[in-house]
Amino acid sequence: MSVIAWTAAGSLAAWLWLLLCQGFFWRTDVRLPERRAPEDWPTVCVVVPARDEAAVLPASLPSLLAQDYPGRAEVFLVDDGSSDGTGELAHELARRHGGLPLTVSSPGEPPAGWTGKLWAVRHGIGLARAREPEYLLLTDADIAHEPESLRELVAAARTGGFDVVSQMARLRVESLWERLVVPAFVYFFAQLYPFRRIGRRGARTAAAAGGCVLLRTETAERARIPDAIRHAVIDDVALARAVKGGGGHIWLGLAERVDSVRPYPRLHDLWRMVSRSAYAQLRHSLLLLVGTVAGLALIYLVPPVAVVTGLATGHTTAAVLGGLAWLAMTGTYVPMLRYYRQPLWLAPLLPFTAFLYLLMTVDSAVQHYRGRGAAWKGRTYARPDAVVGDET
């Protein structure tokens, strides 16, 4: 066989392994586990770090205040040095909509060694401690919750004995670029961190989705969260690893009642969202970068190249092997497109989206070596030893 045929065969073998041996990552049926209403509903404090979120707060904060929760619940919004009136707007929304009690506070600038978001989370947890909550809900300022969201999260945690119950919020998918990139973002995340493995006791895989994390307060104290992960550029995977490393039981799945309202209308917006932390995810390792680029090329780019090259040059074997690999790739992407209610003709375009992610990852490394590090809302974090996850 030709070199391109052997390469296509390697890609097909990789896809067969991913299809059968990577925790069935492509399935989208991992939703909130079986749950029953507890006899007594525990106290929950909701901590919302917010930095310059006035644009999205009207669509998210009222949904938190309107939670239909049978027990005691309170919301703590931590205004992390906003310059757009986020804190004042939060007070106004609370006056207008009513609902759960709201406390708005500001922690000041983070000290050395802390990321701004985690410093804000620490401040919010400190305020909540006086209420002696059994659970903390850590949620981002762009996340909207259906009225029963908190009730269902607590019921799932109590029923399953979970220390962490986290849901991957359904991201906004409206613009053309969001349709191309966003479902793939969640698909790639699930490929790296198969949800089924995360919820399995004894499995090493650990991850959470930072937009919606219900955390047992006792577990947070035992794992020293957020202090133990204070320099994490992005907090969710770091939090999950800290909890699971201490013997905690965690669960992560796709959301049904939790949505992100943050728009990413342009490719530039999505590029910044991915590239700001992609190289940190690789622990700033050139070796891992090279391996990632090679892996992305083999798995996602070789199949269409083999098909086109094989058809153009008469190498039928290369075209067939590449076509089978492309078919496997397309088939695994269909469930995610259905979850996002997107047309299925986008599935064969996954190689193009993967190529964009490859470029975003390389750009993230370039920005790092230019000294710009991971940037988020006016702050830049360049610690090479930071443990990262996902902050969207």
LINKA-V923472 format. One line per field, one symbol per residue. phi: phi as a letter, one per 20 degrees, with the letter a starting at -180 (. if undefined). Layout:
phi = ???
//
This chain:
phi = .ffffffffffffffffffdcdmlgffdeedgfgbcfffceffcdddcfbcldffdgfedfgfffefedfeebbddedfemfddmgffffgfffffdmoffcddbcenfffgndfffffffgffffffgfelffcddecffedddfgegffffffffffemeeccccfgfffccfgffffdfgfgfffffffcggfffeefnfefcabdgfbcecfgfffffeleegfcfeffceffffffffffenfdcbbbeedcccedfecfdfgfffffeffcfffgelldffffffffffffffdefgfffffffffdnefffffffffffffgfffeggfffgeldffffffeggffffffgfffffffffffenemedblndcccffdfecbbcc
//
